[in-house]
């Protein structure tokens, strides 16, 4: 079969676009200048659909689908921005703020936080849900970095970058539901784990959950754009 016959055509927000069969709706949308909000997605890492912020409407389906793990189909008609979707996204942001202890004014990532920026873009001015106020720990046992579970949104970027890019498999997820936590090795303190101290997990963290000691906010900008290149190099090896 020729490459031309493999190309799929679909419609996103009324715009005719083409895509390769293996592409996701999120990839095609961004290639065509259509922005869909995400927190767990990061170029160079496997998509898991954890944050659900990239939910889209597909004609003929009543259920909303995550754009990051939905493969394109011939003739698909997608809506990525509607009042229904905006309402869902604002609610998801509110749930994230209510679940843990996110206090922007005293957070080390204030001014350099994807959750903060996205909440502003979506118009989340207050949280209508009751705060859970869980008693969560801060792991400062590592010589360079700190893990603050109060800021974690369980996007699993740290888990995936450690496994897929670094190949160390230090980070993982423990527990279920509200008791879910990211851990190093078998729930050992970060400073006592098998961590290679590369810092990639800190670079990809969208909030202030993982940060370098002594660096706050805009003093420590993150540069996750190196991941696609590292991923290609790793696959070549």
C-alpha positions in Angstrom: 0.0 0.0 0.0 1.4 3.4 -0.9 2.0 6.1 1.6 -0.6 8.3 -0.1 -3.4 5.8 0.5 -2.4 5.4 4.1 -3.0 9.1 4.9 -6.2 9.7 6.8 -8.3 12.8 6.6 -10.4 14.2 9.4 -12.0 17.4 10.7 -10.9 19.2 13.9 -12.8 22.3 15.0 -14.2 22.6 11.4 -10.7 22.4 9.9 -9.9 19.7 7.3 -6.6 18.1 8.3 -4.6 15.0 7.3 -2.7 12.6 9.5 -0.7 9.4 9.5 -2.5 6.3 10.8 -0.4 6.0 14.0 -0.9 9.6 15.1 -3.1 10.7 17.9 -5.7 13.5 17.7 -3.5 15.6 20.0 -0.5 15.3 17.7 -2.5 16.2 14.6 -4.2 19.1 16.3 -0.9 20.7 17.5 0.6 20.1 14.0 -2.2 22.3 12.7 -2.0 25.0 15.2 -4.9 23.8 17.3 -4.1 23.9 21.0 -5.6 21.4 23.4 -4.6 21.7 27.1 -2.6 19.0 28.8 -0.6 18.3 31.9 0.5 14.7 31.7 1.5 14.8 28.0 5.1 15.7 27.1 6.7 15.2 23.7 9.2 12.3 23.9 7.2 10.4 26.5 4.6 7.7 26.1 1.1 9.1 26.6 -1.1 7.6 29.4 -4.1 9.9 29.5 -3.7 10.6 33.2 -4.9 14.2 33.6 -7.9 14.0 31.2 -7.6 17.7 30.4 -7.3 16.9 26.7 -10.8 15.5 26.5 -12.5 16.0 23.1 -15.9 15.5 21.5 -16.1 13.1 18.6 -19.2 13.1 16.4 -21.3 10.1 16.9 -19.9 9.3 20.4 -21.5 10.5 23.6 -18.5 9.8 25.7 -15.6 12.3 25.8 -12.2 10.9 24.7 -8.7 11.9 25.7 -7.0 13.3 22.6 -3.5 12.1 23.7 -4.3 8.4 23.4 -7.1 8.5 20.7 -5.8 7.4 17.3 -7.1 9.2 14.2 -9.7 7.6 12.0 -10.8 8.3 8.5 -13.6 10.8 8.4 -13.5 11.5 12.1 -15.0 14.8 13.2 -13.5 16.3 16.4 -14.5 19.2 18.5 -11.7 20.3 20.9 -13.1 23.5 22.3 -16.7 23.8 23.4 -18.5 25.1 26.5 -19.0 21.5 27.6 -15.3 20.8 27.3 -14.3 24.0 29.0 -16.6 23.2 31.9 -15.0 19.7 32.3 -11.5 21.2 32.2 -12.2 23.8 34.8 -13.7 21.1 37.1 -10.6 18.9 36.6 -8.3 21.9 37.6 -10.5 22.5 40.6 -10.3 18.8 41.6 -6.5 18.9 41.4 -6.3 22.0 43.6 -8.7 20.5 46.1 -7.0 17.1 46.3 -3.6 18.2 47.5 -2.2 21.3 49.2 -1.5 23.7 46.4 -0.8 27.2 47.8 0.8 29.2 45.0 2.0 32.1 47.1 4.4 29.9 49.1 5.2 27.3 46.4 8.7 27.1 45.0 7.3 26.8 41.4 5.2 30.0 41.7 5.4 31.8 38.3 6.9 28.7 36.7 4.1 26.1 37.1 2.0 24.5 34.4 -1.0 23.9 36.7 -1.0 27.6 37.7 -0.7 28.8 34.2 -3.4 26.5 32.9 -5.8 27.5 35.6 -5.4 31.1 34.6 -5.9 30.3 30.9 -9.1 28.3 31.7 -10.4 31.1 33.9 -10.4 29.2 37.2 -10.6 32.0 39.8 -11.7 29.9 42.8 -12.3 26.4 43.8 -15.9 25.4 44.5 -15.1 22.0 46.0 -14.2 21.3 49.6 -10.4 21.0 50.2 -9.2 17.7 51.4 -6.1 19.1 53.2 -4.3 15.8 53.4 -1.2 15.5 55.7 1.5 14.8 53.2 5.2 14.5 53.6 8.1 16.3 52.1 11.1 14.2 51.2 14.3 16.3 51.4 16.7 13.3 51.9 18.3 13.7 48.4 21.4 15.8 48.3 20.2 17.9 45.4 16.5 17.6 45.0 13.3 17.6 47.1 10.0 15.8 46.6 6.9 17.6 48.0 3.9 15.3 47.8 1.6 18.3 48.5 2.3 19.6 45.0 2.1 16.3 43.1 -0.8 15.9 40.6 0.1 12.3 39.7 0.9 13.1 36.0 3.6 10.3 36.2 5.9 12.3 34.0 8.7 11.6 36.5 7.9 7.8 36.3 8.0 7.8 32.5 11.1 9.9 32.0 13.0 7.8 34.4 12.0 4.6 32.7 11.8 5.6 29.1 14.6 8.2 28.8 17.0 7.5 31.6 16.3 3.8 31.8 16.7 3.7 35.5 13.2 2.8 36.6 13.6 4.5 40.0 10.2 6.2 40.1 6.9 4.4 40.4 3.4 4.8 41.7 2.1 3.3 44.9 -1.5 3.0 46.2 -4.8 3.7 44.7 -7.3 6.6 44.6 -6.7 9.4 47.0 -4.0 7.4 48.7 -1.9 7.3 45.5 1.7 8.5 45.8 4.8 8.5 43.6 7.7 6.7 45.2 11.4 5.9 44.6 12.3 2.2 44.5 10.2 0.3 47.1 9.1 3.5 48.9 12.6 4.3 50.1 13.6 7.9 50.8 14.8 9.5 47.6 18.3 10.1 49.1 18.6 6.3 49.8 17.2 5.1 46.5 19.1 4.0 43.4 18.6 7.4 41.8 21.3 8.3 39.2 20.9 12.0 40.1 20.4 13.0 36.5 17.6 15.4 37.4 15.4 14.6 34.4 12.4 13.9 36.7 12.8 17.4 38.1 12.9 19.0 34.7 9.7 17.4 33.5 7.6 18.0 36.7 4.8 20.4 35.8 4.4 21.7 39.3 6.5 22.2 42.4 6.4 18.6 43.5 10.0 17.9 42.4 12.5 20.8 42.6 16.1 21.6 43.1 17.2 22.8 46.5 17.9 26.5 46.7 16.1 27.2 43.4 12.6 28.7 43.3 10.2 30.0 40.7 11.7 31.7 37.7 15.2 31.2 39.1 15.0 27.6 37.9 13.3 27.5 34.5 12.7 24.0 33.1 13.7 22.9 29.6 11.8 19.6 28.8 12.3 20.2 25.1 15.4 18.0 25.1 13.3 14.8 25.6 12.3 14.0 22.0 16.0 14.2 21.0 17.1 11.9 23.9 14.3 9.5 23.1 15.5 9.2 19.4 19.1 8.7 20.5 18.1 6.0 23.0 16.0 4.2 20.3 19.0 4.4 17.9 21.2 2.7 20.4 
